[in-house]
Amino acid sequence: MTQLNPRLPTMAYTGEAGNIFTWTPAQSRKQQLTWSWEEQHRVLSEQAVAGGRLTHIWPTWAPDGSRIVCFGVRGTGKDTVETSVFSVAADGIESWELTGLAGKMPIYGNWSPRGDAFAALVQRGEHALSLEIIRFDGLGKTIPLISGAPLFWSWSPHGDRLAVHVGGSRRASAAARVVIVDAKSGQTVTVVTDRPGEFRVPAWAPHEDLLAYVEQDTHGQDTLMLLDVATGEKGMVTTGEGGTAAVWSPDGKILAFAHAARPGASLFAPVRTVDLASGKMETLLEAPVVGFFWSPQNEALWYVSLDSGRSYLRWHRFLRSSGETTELARFLPSREQMFVLSFFDQYTLSHPPLAPDGKTLAFSGYLLNPAGSAAAAHVYVLSLEDGAEPRPVATGDFVCWNLNDPLLGPV
């Protein structure tokens, strides 16, 4: 059997029967990683069927590519589910149930940059979200860090702390705040601000103790800020209204950001960048976008636009060197793909749509060009090397690539 090289660009996707698969283009290698108990043992008894099929969702790659964490969900009755967190070896040989979640629904998770812990967002009540840490040196236990809603976060580059934004904006809740939490003890070590503005993710730079977030000043103006976490020194980037999204370039030298096109909108415009070394600010894209992502080599922004008249989405690539924009594909997203795009500034930290070598895009949904009539969503890949149209890989509703290992550098 061909061995999986964790450094080769490999994507994980949720495919047939709610199972997790991987596909490595360079080896044309497809691997099924999960099975429900019923499939594994070929048991389809009345009791097994009544108990509901075990499905696996939201695969998330470890930084070194050796493992994938996913959530398991099984319906056990009309209003009852069993939920768990699983760790699966990327070669498909071993699988572990890390912890049960007592029937509470998992929503999202991402790995510590050093791969020694996993942060999971769990819905513990009707309107309560809980951020919990699963450490791989203490299986079966989770460490509750903070709760509230909405809730977004990013890991520090060393994986010892998390920057957490909970409660929305100061306008929405007096309890809203941005804090830095110790990943082992769960203790709050720094209150960044108790007056957060309209934004989602406090974005920690990939290699520095530098945090981007939005703060409301005494006049009620939202300001995109940079915080030197080590010294506590703050600096203003720009002001804006309607909600801000900020995404660091993989090398941490440039911050791309955009404000909502209008208050409450899910489109952002314009997309601008600030160079940390020079302080130079530049407008890259004027037209509204659904979301934007950096290429792994920092040379391009990939973004998604909405055709409001025809109600489909379009993938584009913007080359920073030339300013050239190329439309790549038109599609209708799967439900899971739309969820990723709706919270792109959170998912870009953990579920990249671009292969780590920057040569291939993956997405899930229904392709419009050429027109298709598939009943089920498919996973598509688009290679930049051969100039071909997107091609289907498998039936599936969610897909992401493995990560650049922060300890080894780019592929």
Buried (B, 14 or more C-beta within 10 A) or exposed (E): EEEBBBBBBBBBBBBEBBBBBBBBBEBEBEBBBBBBEBBEEEEEEEEBEEBBBBBBBBBBBBBBBBBBBBBBBBBEEEEEBBBBBBBBBBBBEEBBEBBBBEBBEBBBBBBBBBBBBBBBBBBBEEEEBBBBBBBBEEEEEBBEBBBBBBBBBBBBBEBBBBBBBBBBBBBEBEEBBBBBBBBEEBEBEBEBBBBBBBBBBBBBBBBBBBBBBBBBEEEEEBBBBBBEBEEEEBEEBBBBBBBBBBBBBBBBBBBBBBBBBEEEEEBBBBBBBBEBEEEEEEEBBEBBBBBBBBBBBBEBBBBBBBEEEEEBBBBBBBEBEEEEBEEBBBBBBBEBBBBBBEBBBBBBBBBBBBBBBBBBBBBBBBBBEEEEEEEEBBBBBBBBEEEEEBEEBBBBBBBBBBBBBBEEEEB
